[in-house]
Amino acid sequence: KGNKKRKRAEEGEKVSEDQSSSVIQEPPVKAKKTRKKERSEAEKKLSERENALEQADEEENQKLFPNKVKQKKKASQTITKSVVNSATGATAKQRKRKRVADETADRRTVFVGNLPVTCTIQVLKSLFKKYGQIQSIRFRSLIPAEDTVSKKVAAIKHKVHPNAKFVNAYVVFKEECDAQKALKENGTEIASGFHIRVDTASKTSSHDNKRSVFLGNLSYDIRDDAVREHFHVCGDVVGVRVVRDRRTGLGKGFGYVLFENTDAVHLALKLNNSVLMGRKIRVQRVVDKRKAQKSPDQSHAPKDRADKKKKEKSCSNDSFVGEKATPLKKSTKPKRLKTIPRSKAGKNK
């Protein structure tokens, strides 16, 4: 019995020791975890305090030295503006260079209109090479035979619509003086029924409105030579321009005729309502749109008001003025009431 009691006591002691050791070993782990948490919280508090102190310092500096803050902001803004301006300046310079290059190229370029469809580059070279060296020739206003084919491919492969009767071209010279000399070919008959129109491609070329006439109600299938023959009676025709659609090549129903003299314009105006290809055409003077906008017509007022104004003016000028009567001056003093003495008042009673 004594041995059993001793064994039980020893077992109890071992269990108690194991429990105590486990209890002793566990707390350090928990302490470490808590320390880490405490450190992280302390670090957060420190960082918050530092941020608050920095903000307070900045606010004090803004109050004490507001000019410095403004200078810093201005410096940053100027840096950004300089960067943006440098980029925009570069693009603006590139645009100016392109414009100048385009203008110089246009001055060296000649527009040739009313060419037959069968015209080739060799024909144009043989026509204009006597004026100077030709840099390039390109055809325009081509109508392809199919919608899927582009105009460039149609020009190379000669796949033109069967209803198309004429094309336009641009001839680029190496020198500007050669392009000016080539203008002499304006009005030359390059083929039967095709008088070409030669003009500079630059926008600076001014059109003389005093020597030109506007045409309206033209046929859509009309040719330039038909218009030339119709107005050839009035005088020498310098050029004919029928405004056409780029896609179809058909006319839009209006155009212009340029004469050599202004006297031909008076004769051309008499052909108003004359019949051309079964249509009564409308012939008018060409009005400059800019001048019309600057000096608008003041004749929009109704006739009654205008007549009244004329009558008032005529009455004011022609009205008879006699002797002026001087009006009587009214007395400004108030009238006094007549008072009756008491003695007389009693007698009357």
Salt bridges, closest charged atoms under 4 A:
GLU185 OE2 - LYS130 NZ 3.35
GLU189 OE1 - HIS195 NE2 3.71
ASP208 OD2 - ARG211 NE 2.74
ASP224 OD1 - ARG244 NH2 3.42
ASP225 OD1 - HIS195 ND1 3.08
